Amino acid sequence: KNKTVKVNPYVRFNKIFTSFVNYYNNFFEFENKLEKDTKIKNLTMENVPKKESKINSFRRRNNIAKEEKENISVLRNFKKNIENNAINYLQELDFVSGTTVIDVICEKILEDIKKYSPYPEKVKILFVSKYFDVEEHKALIEMGYDYFGENRAQLYRDKLNEFSDEKYKNIKWDFIGRLQKNKIKYIINSVNLIHSIDSYELLDEINKKAIENDRIINGLIQVNVSKEESKTGVYIEDFKKDSEKYFSMSNVKIIGFMTMAPFEASESEINDYFLNMRKLKEEYQKRHDYVTEISMGMSNDYVEALKNGATIIRIGSKLFE
């Protein structure tokens, strides 16, 4: 009889990833070679006789332009092949053991949670659902994943219409994107948690809609911990000046905080930002015991977030497209 051999997913993943990295390195070698060739051409151009005939000058420049165009095309194809190979390599993980790409990723994240979080039992992985179409989303749910975050209110509404069947009733849907006051109506009846309450005015409006719809909404205050102009959210010191008004709403219960670190920040800077968030949460948990959540950390910085007490990490990547 033929025996089914179950391969250790990490062994196979390592082989696939090594192959991908080698391909990527080849791309950079080619790119560096082009850069050197360009420098040589520029030096050659400087040494071209000033009295070069117009015909020869035209031919030479035409040949250079043609070669550069071909090189750009090669680079584009290289980049496209890198993307395709990454997807193909990862899809290879759907082998006979039944392990999928997302299973492997989640297993790695779960290991990191146990390794880095001060209270791993409290940490939840939230999938950023903008990376999935409806069919992919349904497949994920069939695989056992049940916690998702949507970025746009109207897409949130439309997506939930696709998941109105009884079998989807236990799925938790959070809202994690910027929320406009006139879009609250699209999420108010079903949202599990709003991560992005970035002002008192927005909080007040959510509370009014919650009263109208006879709901108690759980929410997180979005904190602009790095004070980036491109991001919304309250500054820590401004929040502390008049914080109790945020906890005084009748139909919105503030159970924690959310933040995002700057994408280009160093590891030490990210750690400092997240540490400030941990201190903020601990300070207000002493006043209100229901302040238990910190939503921070994404695909690129969730380890630093875990070290500083994140309870919700938001995972989204092109691997899931």
C-alpha positions as CSV (number, residue, x, y, z in Angstrom):
1,K,0.0,0.0,0.0
2,N,1.1,3.5,-0.7
3,K,1.8,5.5,2.5
4,T,0.9,9.1,2.9
5,V,3.9,11.0,4.1
6,K,3.1,14.0,6.2
7,V,5.8,16.6,5.8
8,N,6.8,19.0,8.7
9,P,5.4,22.3,7.4
10,Y,8.3,24.3,8.7
11,V,10.8,22.1,6.9
12,R,9.0,22.6,3.6
13,F,8.4,26.2,4.3
14,N,12.1,26.7,4.9
15,K,13.0,25.2,1.5
16,I,10.4,27.3,-0.3
17,F,11.5,30.4,1.5
18,T,15.2,29.8,0.7
19,S,14.3,29.4,-3.0
20,F,12.4,32.6,-2.9
21,V,15.2,34.5,-1.2
22,N,17.7,33.2,-3.8
23,Y,15.5,34.5,-6.6
24,Y,15.2,37.8,-4.8
25,N,19.0,38.0,-4.4
26,N,19.4,37.4,-8.2
27,F,17.2,40.3,-8.8
28,F,19.3,42.7,-6.7
29,E,22.5,41.4,-8.4
30,F,21.0,42.2,-11.8
31,E,19.9,45.6,-10.5
32,N,23.4,46.4,-9.2
33,K,24.9,45.3,-12.5
34,L,22.6,47.7,-14.4
35,E,23.7,50.5,-12.0
36,K,27.4,49.8,-12.7
37,D,26.8,49.6,-16.4
38,T,25.0,53.0,-16.3
39,K,27.9,54.6,-14.5
40,I,30.3,53.2,-17.1
41,K,28.1,54.6,-19.9
42,N,28.0,58.0,-18.3
43,L,31.8,58.0,-18.2
44,T,32.0,56.9,-21.8
45,M,29.6,59.7,-22.8
46,E,31.9,62.2,-21.2
47,N,34.8,61.0,-23.3
48,V,32.9,61.0,-26.6
49,P,34.7,63.4,-29.1
50,K,33.0,66.7,-29.3
51,K,33.0,66.7,-33.1
52,E,31.1,63.4,-33.3
53,S,28.8,63.4,-36.4
54,K,25.1,63.9,-35.9
55,I,24.4,60.4,-37.4
56,N,26.8,58.6,-35.1
57,S,25.5,60.6,-32.1
58,F,21.9,59.8,-33.0
59,R,22.7,56.0,-33.4
60,R,24.7,55.9,-30.2
61,R,22.0,57.7,-28.2
62,N,19.3,55.6,-29.8
63,N,21.1,52.3,-28.9
64,I,21.5,53.5,-25.3
65,A,17.8,54.4,-25.0
66,K,16.8,51.1,-26.5
67,E,19.1,49.2,-24.1
68,E,17.8,51.1,-21.1
69,K,14.2,50.4,-22.2
70,E,15.0,46.7,-22.4
71,N,16.7,46.8,-19.0
72,I,13.6,48.5,-17.4
73,S,11.4,45.8,-19.0
74,V,13.7,43.1,-17.5
75,L,13.5,44.7,-14.1
76,R,9.7,44.9,-14.3
77,N,9.5,41.3,-15.3
78,F,11.9,40.3,-12.5
79,K,9.7,42.1,-9.9
80,K,6.5,40.5,-11.3
81,N,8.2,37.1,-11.2
82,I,9.2,37.7,-7.6
83,E,5.6,38.4,-6.7
84,N,4.3,35.4,-8.6
85,N,7.0,33.1,-7.2
86,A,6.3,34.2,-3.7
87,I,2.6,33.4,-4.2
88,N,3.4,30.0,-5.8
89,Y,5.9,29.1,-3.1
90,L,3.4,29.9,-0.4
91,Q,0.6,28.0,-2.2
92,E,2.9,25.0,-2.2
93,L,2.2,24.8,1.6
94,D,-1.3,23.4,0.8
95,F,0.2,19.9,0.7
96,V,-1.0,16.5,1.8
97,S,-0.7,17.3,5.6
98,G,-3.6,19.8,5.1
99,T,-1.5,22.7,6.4
100,T,-2.3,26.0,4.6
101,V,-0.3,29.2,4.2
102,I,-2.5,30.9,6.8
103,D,-2.2,27.9,9.2
104,V,1.6,28.2,9.0
105,I,1.5,32.0,9.5
106,C,-0.9,31.7,12.5
107,E,1.2,29.0,14.0
108,K,4.2,31.2,13.9
109,I,2.3,34.1,15.4
110,L,0.9,31.9,18.2
111,E,4.4,30.8,19.0
112,D,5.4,34.5,19.2
113,I,2.4,35.2,21.4
114,K,3.5,32.5,23.9
115,K,7.1,33.7,23.7
116,Y,6.7,37.5,24.0
117,S,3.4,38.4,25.6
118,P,3.2,38.8,29.4
119,Y,-0.4,37.3,29.2
120,P,-0.6,35.2,26.1
121,E,-4.0,33.8,27.0
122,K,-5.5,37.3,26.5
123,V,-4.1,38.0,23.0
124,K,-6.4,37.8,19.9
125,I,-5.4,37.7,16.3
126,L,-7.6,39.9,14.2
127,F,-7.5,39.4,10.4
128,V,-7.7,42.6,8.3
129,S,-10.5,41.5,6.0
130,K,-9.8,44.0,3.2
131,Y,-7.3,41.4,2.0
132,F,-10.0,38.9,1.2
133,D,-12.9,38.8,-1.3
134,V,-16.1,37.1,-0.2
135,E,-15.2,33.6,-1.4
136,E,-11.8,33.7,0.3
137,H,-13.4,35.1,3.4
138,K,-15.9,32.2,3.5
139,A,-13.0,29.7,3.0
140,L,-11.2,31.2,6.0
141,I,-14.3,30.9,8.1
142,E,-14.6,27.3,7.1
143,M,-11.0,26.8,8.3
144,G,-12.1,28.0,11.7
145,Y,-11.0,31.6,11.7
146,D,-13.7,33.9,13.2
147,Y,-12.3,37.3,14.1
148,F,-12.1,40.0,11.4
149,G,-11.6,43.7,11.1
150,E,-12.9,45.9,8.3
151,N,-11.5,49.3,7.2
152,R,-14.4,50.9,5.4
153,A,-17.9,51.3,6.7
154,Q,-19.8,50.7,3.4
155,L,-17.7,47.6,2.6
156,Y,-18.4,46.5,6.2
157,R,-22.1,46.7,5.5
158,D,-21.9,45.0,2.2
159,K,-19.7,42.2,3.5
160,L,-22.0,41.5,6.4
161,N,-24.9,41.2,4.0
162,E,-23.0,38.3,2.4
163,F,-22.6,36.6,5.8
164,S,-26.2,36.8,7.0
165,D,-26.7,33.1,7.2
166,E,-27.2,31.5,10.6
167,K,-23.9,29.6,10.3
168,Y,-22.0,32.9,10.4
169,K,-23.8,34.2,13.5
170,N,-20.7,33.7,15.8
171,I,-18.3,35.6,13.6
172,K,-16.9,38.7,15.3
173,W,-16.6,41.8,13.1
174,D,-14.6,44.8,14.3
175,F,-14.3,48.2,12.6
176,I,-10.7,49.3,12.4
177,G,-10.6,52.1,9.8
178,R,-11.2,55.8,9.9
179,L,-14.9,56.3,10.7
180,Q,-16.8,59.3,9.4
181,K,-19.9,60.4,11.4
182,N,-22.2,60.0,8.5
183,K,-21.0,56.3,8.0
184,I,-21.7,55.2,11.6
185,K,-25.1,54.0,10.5
186,Y,-23.5,51.3,8.3
187,I,-21.9,49.5,11.2
188,I,-23.8,50.4,14.4
189,N,-26.2,47.4,14.4
190,S,-23.6,44.6,14.2
191,V,-20.1,45.9,15.1
192,N,-18.3,44.0,17.8
193,L,-15.7,46.6,18.6
194,I,-14.8,50.0,17.1
195,H,-11.0,50.5,17.3
196,S,-10.8,53.9,15.7
197,I,-12.6,56.4,18.0
198,D,-10.2,59.2,17.2
199,S,-12.0,62.2,18.8
200,Y,-14.5,63.0,21.5
201,E,-16.9,64.4,18.9
202,L,-16.9,61.1,17.0
203,L,-17.5,59.2,20.3
204,D,-20.4,61.4,21.1
205,E,-22.0,60.8,17.7
206,I,-21.5,57.0,18.0
207,N,-23.2,57.2,21.4
208,K,-26.2,59.0,19.9
209,K,-26.5,56.3,17.1
210,A,-26.1,53.6,19.7
211,I,-29.0,55.0,21.8
212,E,-31.2,55.2,18.6
213,N,-30.5,51.6,17.9
214,D,-30.7,50.4,21.5
215,R,-27.2,49.1,21.6
216,I,-24.2,49.2,24.0
217,I,-21.1,49.6,21.8
218,N,-17.6,48.6,22.9
219,G,-14.9,51.0,21.7
220,L,-11.2,51.9,21.8
221,I,-9.8,55.4,21.9
222,Q,-7.4,55.8,19.0
223,V,-4.2,57.4,20.3
224,N,-1.7,59.2,18.0
225,V,1.2,58.1,20.1
226,S,3.9,59.3,17.7
227,K,2.1,62.6,16.9
228,E,2.2,62.1,13.2
229,E,0.4,64.7,11.2
230,S,-0.8,62.2,8.7
231,K,-2.6,60.2,11.3
232,T,-5.7,60.9,13.3
233,G,-6.1,60.2,17.0
234,V,-5.8,62.0,20.3
235,Y,-2.4,62.8,21.9
236,I,-1.8,61.1,25.3
237,E,-1.4,64.4,27.2
238,D,-4.6,65.8,25.6
239,F,-6.5,62.7,26.6
240,K,-5.3,62.8,30.2
241,K,-6.4,66.5,30.6
242,D,-10.1,65.6,30.3
243,S,-10.2,61.8,30.1
244,E,-13.2,61.1,32.3
245,K,-15.6,62.5,29.7
246,Y,-14.6,59.6,27.4
247,F,-15.8,57.2,30.0
248,S,-19.1,59.0,30.7
249,M,-21.1,57.8,27.7
250,S,-24.3,55.9,28.3
251,N,-24.1,53.6,25.3
252,V,-20.4,53.4,24.4
253,K,-18.1,51.6,26.7
254,I,-14.4,52.5,26.3
255,I,-12.6,49.2,27.0
256,G,-9.1,50.3,25.9
257,F,-6.9,51.9,23.4
258,M,-5.6,51.5,19.8
259,T,-2.5,52.9,18.1
260,M,-0.3,52.5,15.1
261,A,3.5,53.0,15.2
262,P,5.1,54.9,12.3
263,F,6.0,52.6,9.5
264,E,9.6,53.7,9.2
265,A,10.3,53.9,12.9
266,S,13.2,51.9,14.4
267,E,12.6,48.9,16.6
268,S,13.6,50.9,19.7
269,E,11.3,53.8,18.7
270,I,8.4,51.4,18.2
271,N,9.1,49.8,21.5
272,D,9.0,53.2,23.2
273,Y,5.7,54.1,21.6
274,F,4.1,50.8,22.6
275,L,5.5,51.0,26.1
276,N,3.7,54.4,26.4
277,M,0.5,52.7,25.4
278,R,0.9,50.0,27.9
279,K,1.4,52.5,30.7
280,L,-1.7,54.4,29.5
281,K,-3.8,51.3,29.6
282,E,-2.5,50.2,33.0
283,E,-3.2,53.7,34.4
284,Y,-6.8,53.7,33.3
285,Q,-7.4,50.1,34.2
286,K,-6.8,51.1,37.8
287,R,-9.7,53.6,37.5
288,H,-12.0,51.4,35.3
289,D,-11.4,47.7,35.6
290,Y,-13.1,47.1,32.2
291,V,-10.3,48.9,30.4
292,T,-8.6,45.6,29.3
293,E,-7.7,46.0,25.6
294,I,-4.8,47.4,23.6
295,S,-5.1,47.0,19.9
296,M,-1.6,47.6,18.5
297,G,0.9,45.8,16.3
298,M,0.5,44.7,12.7
299,S,2.4,42.3,10.4
300,N,5.6,44.3,10.6
301,D,5.7,45.2,14.3
302,Y,3.4,42.8,16.3
303,V,6.4,41.3,18.2
304,E,7.2,44.7,19.8
305,A,3.5,45.1,20.5
306,L,3.2,41.7,22.2
307,K,6.2,42.6,24.4
308,N,4.3,45.6,25.6
309,G,1.0,44.0,26.4
310,A,-1.0,44.1,23.2
311,T,-4.2,42.1,23.5
312,I,-5.3,42.5,19.8
313,I,-2.8,42.3,17.0
314,R,-4.0,43.2,13.5
315,I,-2.7,40.9,10.8
316,G,-3.0,41.8,7.1
317,S,-0.6,41.1,4.2
318,K,-0.3,40.6,0.5
319,L,0.1,36.9,1.3
320,F,-3.6,36.9,1.9
321,E,-4.7,38.6,-1.3
